[in-house]
Each structure stands twice: as C-alpha cells, then as structure tokens.
C-alpha cells in the first residue's frame, strides 16, 4: 500500500466521524508514509510522531488515530502530530499553536527501549 492509497482509504472513514486530514496534503502523505513504516516495524500503525515500544498492549493508546486525538482536536483544532484537524483549523479560523504531549511519561520512555 502506498501513502496515497492509505490516505484515500482513511479519508472517507474519518470524515464520516467529523475528523479531517490536515489541509497540507504533502505533509499528510509524509505522515502516511511514516504510519506504513511503523506498521512494518511494529505490526500496527503507531502515531507517526511518537515512539512505539513494540509492546502492543503498551502502545494501544497511540494506535493511529490515537486516544489523544479527540481532546487535542477539541482544544487545539488539530492532533499532536497534525495529521488530523478540525474543519475550523483547516479554514484558518483557529490559530495554530503547539499541542502538548498528553501521553504518560512512563509510556514515552518505553519507546526509547525498543530494539528492532
């Protein structure tokens, strides 16, 4: 599967739920490529902006779309990595700002211990 194919597969599914990809398609396709790399690396699609641990149970909160997407989009107009955005964000009605990491620090550290 190519990044473009993944984009076309996921877009209608996510839009039906009220989530949109970032309007910067080139950026989105780079993130899609990273999702595919993570799928090959871990066996599941981990958020492209976070380090997976290789432990499926430990990483399930960052399976894309991660559990942090909803509060991030509600509060900041986009998710942590910027893959998903609200319609208002894409239209420029929400000022872009840094989205803080919501993930537990212990889980963050587990990603540093992953060995391929």
LINBEL-V348759 format. One line per field, one symbol per residue. ss: DSSP state (A for helix, B for strand, O for the rest). phi: phi as a letter, one per 20 degrees, with the letter a starting at -180 (. if undefined). Layout:
ss=???
phi=???
This chain:
ss=OOAAAAAAAAAAAAAOOOOBBOOOAAAAAAAAAAAAAAAAAAOOOBOOOOOOOOOAAAAAAABOOOOOAAAAAAAAOBOOOOOBBOAAAAOOOOOOOOOOOOOOAAAAAAAAOOOO
phi=.egfffgffegfffffendcfgfefffffffffffffffffdnbeegfdceeendgffegfdfffffeggffffednbegenfdbegfffenfdffbfeffdfggffgffffefce
